[in-house]
């Protein structure tokens, strides 16, 4: 049974179910790009063949076929563009509709129109078409097998007896080749997308707190224009160095994770960053200043209840001020709050906000 297990493993993408789900959006984007490119190319080629059919006698009988083909491709292209703006998760259905359309036309050309010639069109499409798209390998294999079965039925019905066996044998051989090559290619594409996503994740995420990191913060402040109602909240953890020295870095990590949890709870995770060892920054928009102050006080209460302490400063963007200047002003206010904290003899009061 080892050979059976090896075959089953061959058709797996090598990712966990959770990893596959996280990659779905990127896979659909890749399929969408390829679908638009190939459908545009196919539409142009089929329309050119339709135009040439008016002058080339050998193509005259395919005039209606290629005209309907080009129209069908145009419809699929428009549907794909619509889905890309509304429901990306159904792009894969459009992909299979597109491939089915090409296979149908290749079968018509190979068996109905050229019944006395070897089926070149079907063999070409069944070999190369699955290589352009990404889906679970077993589903692509089912598509190839069903396409081959439909082709063989048409061969038996319409092919000349002189080439019938050749077409059947070729379709079986090249379908097997297509299953092997497409499965291998799809697995490599899955692994490539996964590695890119992991690289992107680690380049923009702080592993300890699972917040966005300094790189992501720098990219944000250098690429986004702040609105007049943008606030920056700057938080610094009090006593991290002392805790690391007394109880060890594991306790310090626990403190940072706890602070990050409440920080994200207060200001959301989309624009919250850990920019240093004990420094956190968040940006919020369309909020009233009283609400910001209330959220900060609630945040400090929650952190204090966990046995930790933080200093927080915030600032509102002034006219024509960029995000970098806004962060500096919030940091200045944070240091003022920290000064008040350390001026207290016991270092255990809750920081006040002005």
ZADO-1210 file (C-alpha; in nm, 4 decimals, padded with zeros to 6 digits):
<atoms>
<atom x="00.0000" y="00.0000" z="00.0000" code="UNK" pos="1"/>
<atom x="00.3040" y="00.2295" z="00.0105" code="UNK" pos="2"/>
<atom x="00.2669" y="00.3052" z="-00.3580" code="UNK" pos="3"/>
<atom x="-00.0942" y="00.4131" z="-00.2988" code="UNK" pos="4"/>
<atom x="00.0125" y="00.6468" z="-00.0177" code="UNK" pos="5"/>
<atom x="00.2784" y="00.7948" z="-00.2445" code="UNK" pos="6"/>
<atom x="00.0196" y="00.8611" z="-00.5140" code="UNK" pos="7"/>
<atom x="-00.2132" y="01.0256" z="-00.2600" code="UNK" pos="8"/>
<atom x="00.0712" y="01.2394" z="-00.1275" code="UNK" pos="9"/>
<atom x="00.1586" y="01.3444" z="-00.4810" code="UNK" pos="10"/>
<atom x="-00.1855" y="01.5032" z="-00.5225" code="UNK" pos="11"/>
<atom x="-00.1600" y="01.6982" z="-00.1963" code="UNK" pos="12"/>
<atom x="-00.0397" y="02.0593" z="-00.2025" code="UNK" pos="13"/>
<atom x="00.1767" y="02.0110" z="00.1081" code="UNK" pos="14"/>
<atom x="-00.0039" y="02.2753" z="00.3151" code="UNK" pos="15"/>
<atom x="-00.2295" y="02.2523" z="00.6160" code="UNK" pos="16"/>
<atom x="-00.5963" y="02.3368" z="00.5758" code="UNK" pos="17"/>
<atom x="-00.5441" y="02.6580" z="00.7731" code="UNK" pos="18"/>
<atom x="-00.2541" y="02.7672" z="00.5499" code="UNK" pos="19"/>
<atom x="-00.4550" y="02.6902" z="00.2385" code="UNK" pos="20"/>
<atom x="-00.7441" y="02.9046" z="00.3620" code="UNK" pos="21"/>
<atom x="-00.5121" y="03.1994" z="00.4311" code="UNK" pos="22"/>
<atom x="-00.3763" y="03.1761" z="00.0740" code="UNK" pos="23"/>
<atom x="-00.7156" y="03.1657" z="-00.0956" code="UNK" pos="24"/>
<atom x="-00.7309" y="03.5367" z="-00.1665" code="UNK" pos="25"/>
<atom x="-00.3822" y="03.5454" z="-00.3199" code="UNK" pos="26"/>
<atom x="-00.4632" y="03.2372" z="-00.5282" code="UNK" pos="27"/>
<atom x="-00.7779" y="03.3995" z="-00.6640" code="UNK" pos="28"/>
<atom x="-00.5849" y="03.7151" z="-00.7512" code="UNK" pos="29"/>
<atom x="-00.3300" y="03.5069" z="-00.9411" code="UNK" pos="30"/>
<atom x="-00.6055" y="03.3148" z="-01.1215" code="UNK" pos="31"/>
<atom x="-00.7794" y="03.6412" z="-01.2084" code="UNK" pos="32"/>
<atom x="-00.4655" y="03.7890" z="-01.3644" code="UNK" pos="33"/>
<atom x="-00.4010" y="03.4763" z="-01.5697" code="UNK" pos="34"/>
<atom x="-00.7644" y="03.4451" z="-01.6727" code="UNK" pos="35"/>
<atom x="-00.7758" y="03.8014" z="-01.8039" code="UNK" pos="36"/>
<atom x="-00.4478" y="03.7634" z="-01.9897" code="UNK" pos="37"/>
<atom x="-00.5305" y="03.4305" z="-02.1555" code="UNK" pos="38"/>
<atom x="-00.8931" y="03.5166" z="-02.2324" code="UNK" pos="39"/>
<atom x="-00.7849" y="03.8484" z="-02.3881" code="UNK" pos="40"/>
<atom x="-00.5230" y="03.6697" z="-02.5958" code="UNK" pos="41"/>
<atom x="-00.7664" y="03.3965" z="-02.7000" code="UNK" pos="42"/>
<atom x="-01.0322" y="03.6569" z="-02.7900" code="UNK" pos="43"/>
<atom x="-00.7898" y="03.8425" z="-03.0157" code="UNK" pos="44"/>
<atom x="-00.6681" y="03.5255" z="-03.1864" code="UNK" pos="45"/>
<atom x="-01.0159" y="03.3842" z="-03.2466" code="UNK" pos="46"/>
<atom x="-01.1420" y="03.7170" z="-03.3785" code="UNK" pos="47"/>
<atom x="-00.8465" y="03.7333" z="-03.6189" code="UNK" pos="48"/>
<atom x="-00.9250" y="03.3809" z="-03.7393" code="UNK" pos="49"/>
<atom x="-01.2873" y="03.4878" z="-03.7872" code="UNK" pos="50"/>
<atom x="-01.1722" y="03.7845" z="-04.0008" code="UNK" pos="51"/>
<atom x="-00.9369" y="03.5607" z="-04.2013" code="UNK" pos="52"/>
<atom x="-01.2205" y="03.3165" z="-04.2675" code="UNK" pos="53"/>
<atom x="-01.3689" y="03.5692" z="-04.5114" code="UNK" pos="54"/>
<atom x="-01.0625" y="03.5358" z="-04.7325" code="UNK" pos="55"/>
<atom x="-00.9227" y="03.1879" z="-04.6663" code="UNK" pos="56"/>
<atom x="-01.1383" y="02.9157" z="-04.8116" code="UNK" pos="57"/>
<atom x="-01.0191" y="02.6471" z="-04.5714" code="UNK" pos="58"/>
<atom x="-01.1463" y="02.8537" z="-04.2770" code="UNK" pos="59"/>
<atom x="-01.4815" y="02.9423" z="-04.4272" code="UNK" pos="60"/>
<atom x="-01.6712" y="02.6604" z="-04.2604" code="UNK" pos="61"/>
<atom x="-01.5376" y="02.7665" z="-03.9200" code="UNK" pos="62"/>
<atom x="-01.6611" y="03.1244" z="-03.9546" code="UNK" pos="63"/>
<atom x="-01.9633" y="03.0882" z="-03.7275" code="UNK" pos="64"/>
<atom x="-01.7708" y="02.8704" z="-03.4848" code="UNK" pos="65"/>
<atom x="-01.4946" y="03.1241" z="-03.4243" code="UNK" pos="66"/>
<atom x="-01.7361" y="03.4162" z="-03.4111" code="UNK" pos="67"/>
<atom x="-01.9370" y="03.2469" z="-03.1347" code="UNK" pos="68"/>
<atom x="-01.6111" y="03.1485" z="-02.9677" code="UNK" pos="69"/>
<atom x="-01.4852" y="03.5090" z="-02.9545" code="UNK" pos="70"/>
<atom x="-01.8202" y="03.6307" z="-02.8171" code="UNK" pos="71"/>
<atom x="-01.8196" y="03.3597" z="-02.5478" code="UNK" pos="72"/>
<atom x="-01.4662" y="03.4545" z="-02.4452" code="UNK" pos="73"/>
<atom x="-01.5679" y="03.8177" z="-02.4218" code="UNK" pos="74"/>
<atom x="-01.8595" y="03.7282" z="-02.1933" code="UNK" pos="75"/>
<atom x="-01.6323" y="03.5236" z="-01.9634" code="UNK" pos="76"/>
<atom x="-01.3840" y="03.8102" z="-01.9538" code="UNK" pos="77"/>
<atom x="-01.6545" y="04.0581" z="-01.8510" code="UNK" pos="78"/>
<atom x="-01.7898" y="03.8215" z="-01.5854" code="UNK" pos="79"/>
<atom x="-01.4388" y="03.7784" z="-01.4419" code="UNK" pos="80"/>
<atom x="-01.3925" y="04.1550" z="-01.4219" code="UNK" pos="81"/>
<atom x="-01.7254" y="04.1894" z="-01.2432" code="UNK" pos="82"/>
<atom x="-01.6420" y="03.9190" z="-00.9904" code="UNK" pos="83"/>
<atom x="-01.3004" y="04.0741" z="-00.9234" code="UNK" pos="84"/>
<atom x="-01.4752" y="04.3816" z="-00.7849" code="UNK" pos="85"/>
<atom x="-01.7471" y="04.2044" z="-00.5880" code="UNK" pos="86"/>
<atom x="-01.6892" y="03.8364" z="-00.5063" code="UNK" pos="87"/>
<atom x="-01.3334" y="03.7214" z="-00.5710" code="UNK" pos="88"/>
<atom x="-01.3955" y="03.3766" z="-00.4230" code="UNK" pos="89"/>
<atom x="-01.6013" y="03.2690" z="-00.7282" code="UNK" pos="90"/>
<atom x="-01.3253" y="03.3489" z="-00.9781" code="UNK" pos="91"/>
<atom x="-01.2298" y="02.9811" z="-00.9778" code="UNK" pos="92"/>
<atom x="-01.5705" y="02.8943" z="-01.1258" code="UNK" pos="93"/>
<atom x="-01.5065" y="03.1404" z="-01.4062" code="UNK" pos="94"/>
<atom x="-01.1682" y="02.9758" z="-01.4597" code="UNK" pos="95"/>
<atom x="-01.3290" y="02.6354" z="-01.5059" code="UNK" pos="96"/>
<atom x="-01.5969" y="02.7866" z="-01.7318" code="UNK" pos="97"/>
<atom x="-01.3195" y="02.9360" z="-01.9437" code="UNK" pos="98"/>
<atom x="-01.1242" y="02.6096" z="-01.9624" code="UNK" pos="99"/>
<atom x="-01.4426" y="02.4141" z="-02.0398" code="UNK" pos="100"/>
<atom x="-01.5203" y="02.6534" z="-02.3243" code="UNK" pos="101"/>
<atom x="-01.1746" y="02.6078" z="-02.4748" code="UNK" pos="102"/>
<atom x="-01.1940" y="02.2312" z="-02.4400" code="UNK" pos="103"/>
<atom x="-01.5374" y="02.2200" z="-02.6057" code="UNK" pos="104"/>
<atom x="-01.4187" y="02.4222" z="-02.9022" code="UNK" pos="105"/>
<atom x="-01.1010" y="02.2160" z="-02.9293" code="UNK" pos="106"/>
<atom x="-01.3128" y="01.8975" z="-02.9352" code="UNK" pos="107"/>
<atom x="-01.5383" y="02.0414" z="-03.2069" code="UNK" pos="108"/>
<atom x="-01.2369" y="02.1419" z="-03.4154" code="UNK" pos="109"/>
<atom x="-01.0595" y="01.8099" z="-03.3589" code="UNK" pos="110"/>
<atom x="-01.3515" y="01.5722" z="-03.4212" code="UNK" pos="111"/>
<atom x="-01.6415" y="01.7463" z="-03.5979" code="UNK" pos="112"/>
<atom x="-01.4530" y="01.9762" z="-03.8349" code="UNK" pos="113"/>
<atom x="-01.1285" y="01.7810" z="-03.8815" code="UNK" pos="114"/>
<atom x="-01.2616" y="01.4299" z="-03.8450" code="UNK" pos="115"/>
<atom x="-01.0021" y="01.2948" z="-04.0860" code="UNK" pos="116"/>
<atom x="-00.7028" y="01.4558" z="-03.9102" code="UNK" pos="117"/>
<atom x="-00.5188" y="01.3858" z="-03.5863" code="UNK" pos="118"/>
<atom x="-00.6647" y="01.5844" z="-03.2932" code="UNK" pos="119"/>
<atom x="-00.3940" y="01.8465" z="-03.2453" code="UNK" pos="120"/>
<atom x="-00.6157" y="02.1162" z="-03.0894" code="UNK" pos="121"/>
<atom x="-00.7500" y="01.9029" z="-02.8043" code="UNK" pos="122"/>
<atom x="-00.4058" y="01.7601" z="-02.7211" code="UNK" pos="123"/>
<atom x="-00.2569" y="02.1131" z="-02.7078" code="UNK" pos="124"/>
<atom x="-00.5293" y="02.2478" z="-02.4790" code="UNK" pos="125"/>
<atom x="-00.5372" y="01.9497" z="-02.2441" code="UNK" pos="126"/>
<atom x="-00.1591" y="01.9678" z="-02.2060" code="UNK" pos="127"/>
<atom x="-00.1054" y="02.3389" z="-02.1502" code="UNK" pos="128"/>
<atom x="-00.4334" y="02.4886" z="-02.0270" code="UNK" pos="129"/>
<atom x="-00.4192" y="02.3470" z="-01.6683" code="UNK" pos="130"/>
<atom x="-00.0689" y="02.4914" z="-01.6267" code="UNK" pos="131"/>
<atom x="-00.1961" y="02.8497" z="-01.6263" code="UNK" pos="132"/>
<atom x="-00.4284" y="02.8245" z="-01.3254" code="UNK" pos="133"/>
<atom x="-00.4085" y="02.7265" z="-00.9583" code="UNK" pos="134"/>
<atom x="-00.6530" y="02.4976" z="-00.7821" code="UNK" pos="135"/>
<atom x="-00.6415" y="02.1867" z="-00.5684" code="UNK" pos="136"/>
<atom x="-00.4667" y="01.9221" z="-00.7832" code="UNK" pos="137"/>
<atom x="-00.7391" y="01.6589" z="-00.7503" code="UNK" pos="138"/>
<atom x="-01.0004" y="01.8996" z="-00.8893" code="UNK" pos="139"/>
<atom x="-00.7825" y="01.9836" z="-01.1861" code="UNK" pos="140"/>
<atom x="-00.7272" y="01.6117" z="-01.2433" code="UNK" pos="141"/>
<atom x="-01.1027" y="01.5500" z="-01.2426" code="UNK" pos="142"/>
<atom x="-01.1411" y="01.8240" z="-01.5030" code="UNK" pos="143"/>
<atom x="-00.8736" y="01.6646" z="-01.7245" code="UNK" pos="144"/>
<atom x="-01.0269" y="01.3174" z="-01.6926" code="UNK" pos="145"/>
<atom x="-01.3815" y="01.4362" z="-01.7697" code="UNK" pos="146"/>
<atom x="-01.2558" y="01.6385" z="-02.0657" code="UNK" pos="147"/>
<atom x="-01.0771" y="01.3327" z="-02.2006" code="UNK" pos="148"/>
<atom x="-01.3867" y="01.1161" z="-02.1607" code="UNK" pos="149"/>
<atom x="-01.5974" y="01.3685" z="-02.3532" code="UNK" pos="150"/>
<atom x="-01.3312" y="01.3862" z="-02.6215" code="UNK" pos="151"/>
<atom x="-01.3156" y="01.0066" z="-02.6607" code="UNK" pos="152"/>
<atom x="-01.6951" y="00.9904" z="-02.6939" code="UNK" pos="153"/>
<atom x="-01.6808" y="01.2465" z="-02.9742" code="UNK" pos="154"/>
<atom x="-01.3950" y="01.0574" z="-03.1382" code="UNK" pos="155"/>
<atom x="-01.6039" y="00.7400" z="-03.1410" code="UNK" pos="156"/>
<atom x="-01.9001" y="00.9278" z="-03.2864" code="UNK" pos="157"/>
<atom x="-01.7375" y="01.1536" z="-03.5454" code="UNK" pos="158"/>
<atom x="-01.3768" y="01.0542" z="-03.6214" code="UNK" pos="159"/>
<atom x="-01.2847" y="00.8588" z="-03.9296" code="UNK" pos="160"/>
<atom x="-01.2059" y="00.5004" z="-03.8465" code="UNK" pos="161"/>
<atom x="-00.8526" y="00.5401" z="-03.9866" code="UNK" pos="162"/>
<atom x="-00.7407" y="00.7743" z="-03.7064" code="UNK" pos="163"/>
<atom x="-00.9902" y="00.6886" z="-03.4332" code="UNK" pos="164"/>
<atom x="-00.7558" y="00.4616" z="-03.2392" code="UNK" pos="165"/>
<atom x="-00.4691" y="00.7085" z="-03.2722" code="UNK" pos="166"/>
<atom x="-00.6762" y="00.9929" z="-03.1304" code="UNK" pos="167"/>
<atom x="-00.7989" y="00.7793" z="-02.8421" code="UNK" pos="168"/>
<atom x="-00.4500" y="00.6599" z="-02.7571" code="UNK" pos="169"/>
<atom x="-00.3031" y="01.0109" z="-02.7847" code="UNK" pos="170"/>
<atom x="-00.5746" y="01.1584" z="-02.5639" code="UNK" pos="171"/>
<atom x="-00.5143" y="00.8994" z="-02.2910" code="UNK" pos="172"/>
<atom x="-00.1350" y="00.9349" z="-02.2987" code="UNK" pos="173"/>
<atom x="-00.1294" y="01.3136" z="-02.3071" code="UNK" pos="174"/>
<atom x="-00.4012" y="01.3392" z="-02.0424" code="UNK" pos="175"/>
<atom x="-00.1863" y="01.1328" z="-01.8083" code="UNK" pos="176"/>
<atom x="00.1087" y="01.3599" z="-01.8899" code="UNK" pos="177"/>
<atom x="-00.1135" y="01.6634" z="-01.8254" code="UNK" pos="178"/>
<atom x="-00.2246" y="01.5268" z="-01.4870" code="UNK" pos="179"/>
<atom x="00.1357" y="01.4710" z="-01.3788" code="UNK" pos="180"/>
<atom x="00.2751" y="01.8021" z="-01.5061" code="UNK" pos="181"/>
<atom x="-00.0187" y="02.0155" z="-01.3899" code="UNK" pos="182"/>
<atom x="-00.0175" y="01.8564" z="-01.0430" code="UNK" pos="183"/>
<atom x="00.3539" y="01.9153" z="-01.0028" code="UNK" pos="184"/>
<atom x="00.3260" y="02.2738" z="-01.1335" code="UNK" pos="185"/>
<atom x="00.0287" y="02.3566" z="-00.9103" code="UNK" pos="186"/>
<atom x="00.2106" y="02.2220" z="-00.6030" code="UNK" pos="187"/>
<atom x="00.5112" y="02.4403" z="-00.6845" code="UNK" pos="188"/>
<atom x="00.2844" y="02.7429" z="-00.7274" code="UNK" pos="189"/>
<atom x="00.1181" y="02.6760" z="-00.3937" code="UNK" pos="190"/>
<atom x="00.4554" y="02.6500" z="-00.2222" code="UNK" pos="191"/>
<atom x="00.5781" y="02.9655" z="-00.3939" code="UNK" pos="192"/>
<atom x="00.2723" y="03.1671" z="-00.2895" code="UNK" pos="193"/>
<atom x="00.2978" y="03.0296" z="00.0638" code="UNK" pos="194"/>
<atom x="00.6657" y="03.1243" z="00.0937" code="UNK" pos="195"/>
<atom x="00.5939" y="03.4733" z="-00.0387" code="UNK" pos="196"/>
<atom x="00.3107" y="03.5171" z="00.2095" code="UNK" pos="197"/>
<atom x="00.5296" y="03.4003" z="00.4988" code="UNK" pos="198"/>
<atom x="00.8092" y="03.6330" z="00.3921" code="UNK" pos="199"/>
<atom x="00.5587" y="03.9200" z="00.3707" code="UNK" pos="200"/>
<atom x="00.4169" y="03.8278" z="00.7118" code="UNK" pos="201"/>
<atom x="00.7528" y="03.8153" z="00.8882" code="UNK" pos="202"/>
<atom x="00.8753" y="04.1320" z="00.7161" code="UNK" pos="203"/>
<atom x="00.5783" y="04.3302" z="00.8493" code="UNK" pos="204"/>
<atom x="00.4823" y="04.1493" z="01.1710" code="UNK" pos="205"/>
<atom x="00.6304" y="04.1431" z="01.5178" code="UNK" pos="206"/>
<atom x="00.6434" y="03.7735" z="01.5977" code="UNK" pos="207"/>
<atom x="00.6105" y="03.8106" z="01.9755" code="UNK" pos="208"/>
<atom x="00.3002" y="04.0331" z="01.9865" code="UNK" pos="209"/>
<atom x="00.1649" y="03.9586" z="01.6364" code="UNK" pos="210"/>
<atom x="00.1349" y="04.3322" z="01.5812" code="UNK" pos="211"/>
<atom x="00.2660" y="04.5149" z="01.2779" code="UNK" pos="212"/>
<atom x="00.6351" y="04.5912" z="01.3201" code="UNK" pos="213"/>
<atom x="00.8723" y="04.8811" z="01.2604" code="UNK" pos="214"/>
<atom x="00.9042" y="04.8077" z="00.8874" code="UNK" pos="215"/>
<atom x="00.5288" y="04.8244" z="00.8443" code="UNK" pos="216"/>
<atom x="00.5181" y="05.1433" z="01.0544" code="UNK" pos="217"/>
<atom x="00.7835" y="05.3147" z="00.8414" code="UNK" pos="218"/>
<atom x="00.6056" y="05.2146" z="00.5226" code="UNK" pos="219"/>
<atom x="00.2764" y="05.3518" z="00.6546" code="UNK" pos="220"/>
<atom x="00.3991" y="05.6933" z="00.7685" code="UNK" pos="221"/>
<atom x="00.5951" y="05.7433" z="00.4444" code="UNK" pos="222"/>
<atom x="00.3155" y="05.6442" z="00.2088" code="UNK" pos="223"/>
<atom x="-00.0071" y="05.7643" z="00.3711" code="UNK" pos="224"/>
<atom x="-00.1327" y="06.1224" z="00.3925" code="UNK" pos="225"/>
<atom x="-00.2906" y="06.1949" z="00.7283" code="UNK" pos="226"/>
<atom x="-00.6260" y="06.3668" z="00.7544" code="UNK" pos="227"/>
<atom x="-00.6983" y="06.6611" z="00.9841" code="UNK" pos="228"/>
<atom x="-00.8786" y="06.4263" z="01.2221" code="UNK" pos="229"/>
<atom x="-00.5903" y="06.1800" z="01.2643" code="UNK" pos="230"/>
<atom x="-00.4692" y="06.1003" z="01.6169" code="UNK" pos="231"/>
<atom x="-00.1478" y="05.9265" z="01.7137" code="UNK" pos="232"/>
<atom x="-00.1235" y="05.7328" z="02.0399" code="UNK" pos="233"/>
<atom x="00.2280" y="05.6592" z="02.1632" code="UNK" pos="234"/>
<atom x="00.2704" y="05.4030" z="02.4440" code="UNK" pos="235"/>
<atom x="00.5840" y="05.3083" z="02.6343" code="UNK" pos="236"/>
<atom x="00.5939" y="05.0213" z="02.8845" code="UNK" pos="237"/>
<atom x="00.7195" y="05.1171" z="03.2298" code="UNK" pos="238"/>
<atom x="00.9630" y="04.8875" z="03.4079" code="UNK" pos="239"/>
<atom x="01.0381" y="04.6408" z="03.1264" code="UNK" pos="240"/>
<atom x="01.4151" y="04.6587" z="03.1785" code="UNK" pos="241"/>
<atom x="01.3805" y="04.6072" z="03.5541" code="UNK" pos="242"/>
<atom x="01.1406" y="04.3138" z="03.5063" code="UNK" pos="243"/>
<atom x="01.3803" y="04.1455" z="03.2631" code="UNK" pos="244"/>
<atom x="01.6663" y="04.1807" z="03.5134" code="UNK" pos="245"/>
<atom x="01.4695" y="04.0563" z="03.8124" code="UNK" pos="246"/>
<atom x="01.2413" y="03.7831" z="03.6713" code="UNK" pos="247"/>
<atom x="01.3940" y="03.7100" z="03.3313" code="UNK" pos="248"/>
<atom x="01.3073" y="03.7847" z="02.9717" code="UNK" pos="249"/>
<atom x="01.0187" y="03.5377" z="02.9685" code="UNK" pos="250"/>
<atom x="00.8353" y="03.7569" z="03.2197" code="UNK" pos="251"/>
<atom x="00.9216" y="04.0632" z="03.0121" code="UNK" pos="252"/>
<atom x="00.7788" y="03.8953" z="02.7015" code="UNK" pos="253"/>
<atom x="00.4618" y="03.8140" z="02.8930" code="UNK" pos="254"/>
<atom x="00.4303" y="04.1816" z="02.9849" code="UNK" pos="255"/>
<atom x="00.4700" y="04.2926" z="02.6224" code="UNK" pos="256"/>
<atom x="00.2156" y="04.0389" z="02.4962" code="UNK" pos="257"/>
<atom x="-00.0352" y="04.1533" z="02.7575" code="UNK" pos="258"/>
<atom x="00.0141" y="04.5220" z="02.6757" code="UNK" pos="259"/>
<atom x="-00.0141" y="04.4503" z="02.3017" code="UNK" pos="260"/>
<atom x="-00.3398" y="04.2621" z="02.3561" code="UNK" pos="261"/>
<atom x="-00.5069" y="04.5541" z="02.5313" code="UNK" pos="262"/>
<atom x="-00.3490" y="04.8091" z="02.2950" code="UNK" pos="263"/>
<atom x="-00.4995" y="04.6333" z="01.9922" code="UNK" pos="264"/>
<atom x="-00.8295" y="04.5999" z="02.1767" code="UNK" pos="265"/>
<atom x="-00.8382" y="04.9760" z="02.2391" code="UNK" pos="266"/>
<atom x="-00.7288" y="05.1022" z="01.8967" code="UNK" pos="267"/>
<atom x="-00.7674" y="04.8096" z="01.6587" code="UNK" pos="268"/>
<atom x="-00.4959" y="04.6052" z="01.4903" code="UNK" pos="269"/>
<atom x="-00.5017" y="04.7593" z="01.1417" code="UNK" pos="270"/>
<atom x="-00.2933" y="05.0639" z="01.2345" code="UNK" pos="271"/>
<atom x="-00.1283" y="04.9518" z="01.5579" code="UNK" pos="272"/>
<atom x="00.2469" y="04.8930" z="01.5631" code="UNK" pos="273"/>
<atom x="00.5241" y="04.7770" z="01.7915" code="UNK" pos="274"/>
<atom x="00.8050" y="05.0069" z="01.6822" code="UNK" pos="275"/>
<atom x="01.0625" y="04.9239" z="01.9486" code="UNK" pos="276"/>
<atom x="01.1326" y="04.6953" z="02.2406" code="UNK" pos="277"/>
<atom x="00.8738" y="04.8582" z="02.4664" code="UNK" pos="278"/>
<atom x="00.7185" y="05.1199" z="02.2356" code="UNK" pos="279"/>
<atom x="00.3801" y="05.0966" z="02.0648" code="UNK" pos="280"/>
<atom x="00.2115" y="05.3387" z="01.8256" code="UNK" pos="281"/>
<atom x="-00.1439" y="05.3527" z="01.6913" code="UNK" pos="282"/>
<atom x="-00.3233" y="05.5815" z="01.4488" code="UNK" pos="283"/>
<atom x="-00.6958" y="05.6451" z="01.4666" code="UNK" pos="284"/>
<atom x="-00.9216" y="05.8650" z="01.2560" code="UNK" pos="285"/>
<atom x="-01.2711" y="06.0121" z="01.2760" code="UNK" pos="286"/>
<atom x="-01.2760" y="06.0050" z="01.6559" code="UNK" pos="287"/>
<atom x="-01.3471" y="06.2733" z="01.9109" code="UNK" pos="288"/>
<atom x="-01.0688" y="06.3718" z="02.1487" code="UNK" pos="289"/>
<atom x="-01.2834" y="06.2893" z="02.4522" code="UNK" pos="290"/>
<atom x="-01.3296" y="05.9375" z="02.3160" code="UNK" pos="291"/>
<atom x="-00.9535" y="05.9000" z="02.2682" code="UNK" pos="292"/>
<atom x="-00.8887" y="06.0089" z="02.6280" code="UNK" pos="293"/>
<atom x="-01.1540" y="05.7695" z="02.7570" code="UNK" pos="294"/>
<atom x="-01.0041" y="05.4795" z="02.5593" code="UNK" pos="295"/>
<atom x="-00.6583" y="05.5605" z="02.6940" code="UNK" pos="296"/>
<atom x="-00.7784" y="05.5675" z="03.0543" code="UNK" pos="297"/>
<atom x="-00.9603" y="05.2372" z="03.0034" code="UNK" pos="298"/>
<atom x="-00.6452" y="05.0904" z="02.8480" code="UNK" pos="299"/>
<atom x="-00.4345" y="05.1999" z="03.1435" code="UNK" pos="300"/>
<atom x="-00.6869" y="05.0559" z="03.3886" code="UNK" pos="301"/>
<atom x="-00.6831" y="04.7175" z="03.2129" code="UNK" pos="302"/>
<atom x="-00.3026" y="04.7077" z="03.2047" code="UNK" pos="303"/>
<atom x="-00.2769" y="04.8173" z="03.5683" code="UNK" pos="304"/>
<atom x="-00.5170" y="04.5387" z="03.6660" code="UNK" pos="305"/>
<atom x="-00.2697" y="04.2940" z="03.5102" code="UNK" pos="306"/>
<atom x="00.0025" y="04.4295" z="03.7391" code="UNK" pos="307"/>
<atom x="00.1845" y="04.6371" z="03.4752" code="UNK" pos="308"/>
<atom x="00.2193" y="05.0078" z="03.4021" code="UNK" pos="309"/>
<atom x="00.2511" y="05.2152" z="03.0843" code="UNK" pos="310"/>
<atom x="00.3064" y="05.5784" z="02.9903" code="UNK" pos="311"/>
<atom x="00.0922" y="05.7145" z="02.7081" code="UNK" pos="312"/>
<atom x="00.0903" y="06.0320" z="02.5049" code="UNK" pos="313"/>
<atom x="-00.1347" y="06.1298" z="02.2199" code="UNK" pos="314"/>
<atom x="-00.1545" y="06.4103" z="01.9676" code="UNK" pos="315"/>
<atom x="-00.3895" y="06.5325" z="01.6991" code="UNK" pos="316"/>
<atom x="-00.2582" y="06.6194" z="01.3566" code="UNK" pos="317"/>
<atom x="-00.2191" y="06.9879" z="01.2888" code="UNK" pos="318"/>
<atom x="-00.2742" y="07.1433" z="00.9490" code="UNK" pos="319"/>
<atom x="-00.0012" y="07.0537" z="00.6951" code="UNK" pos="320"/>
<atom x="00.1719" y="06.8280" z="00.9492" code="UNK" pos="321"/>
<atom x="00.2882" y="06.4893" z="00.8257" code="UNK" pos="322"/>
<atom x="00.2602" y="06.1639" z="01.0176" code="UNK" pos="323"/>
<atom x="00.6230" y="06.1706" z="01.1239" code="UNK" pos="324"/>
<atom x="00.5701" y="06.5062" z="01.2958" code="UNK" pos="325"/>
<atom x="00.2505" y="06.3764" z="01.4541" code="UNK" pos="326"/>
<atom x="00.4359" y="06.0755" z="01.5988" code="UNK" pos="327"/>
<atom x="00.7090" y="06.2985" z="01.7425" code="UNK" pos="328"/>
<atom x="00.4534" y="06.5180" z="01.9161" code="UNK" pos="329"/>
<atom x="00.2749" y="06.2135" z="02.0633" code="UNK" pos="330"/>
<atom x="00.6131" y="06.0798" z="02.1789" code="UNK" pos="331"/>
<atom x="00.6930" y="06.4089" z="02.3536" code="UNK" pos="332"/>
<atom x="00.3610" y="06.3888" z="02.5377" code="UNK" pos="333"/>
<atom x="00.4355" y="06.0284" z="02.6302" code="UNK" pos="334"/>
<atom x="00.7698" y="06.1280" z="02.7861" code="UNK" pos="335"/>
<atom x="00.5924" y="06.3941" z="02.9875" code="UNK" pos="336"/>
<atom x="00.3556" y="06.1258" z="03.1195" code="UNK" pos="337"/>
<atom x="00.6560" y="05.9011" z="03.1939" code="UNK" pos="338"/>
<atom x="00.8301" y="06.1833" z="03.3800" code="UNK" pos="339"/>
<atom x="00.5255" y="06.2218" z="03.6018" code="UNK" pos="340"/>
<atom x="00.5178" y="05.8457" z="03.6595" code="UNK" pos="341"/>
<atom x="00.8808" y="05.8216" z="03.7707" code="UNK" pos="342"/>
<atom x="00.8515" y="06.1317" z="03.9860" code="UNK" pos="343"/>
<atom x="00.6199" y="05.9335" z="04.2113" code="UNK" pos="344"/>
<atom x="00.8142" y="05.7620" z="04.4865" code="UNK" pos="345"/>
<atom x="00.6364" y="05.4258" z="04.4611" code="UNK" pos="346"/>
<atom x="00.5983" y="05.4173" z="04.0797" code="UNK" pos="347"/>
<atom x="00.2555" y="05.2608" z="04.1082" code="UNK" pos="348"/>
<atom x="00.0026" y="05.5294" z="04.0353" code="UNK" pos="349"/>
<atom x="-00.2013" y="05.5339" z="03.7199" code="UNK" pos="350"/>
<atom x="-00.0736" y="05.7768" z="03.4599" code="UNK" pos="351"/>
<atom x="-00.2831" y="06.0853" z="03.4153" code="UNK" pos="352"/>
<atom x="-00.3757" y="06.2194" z="03.0728" code="UNK" pos="353"/>
<atom x="-00.4044" y="06.5822" z="02.9726" code="UNK" pos="354"/>
</atoms>
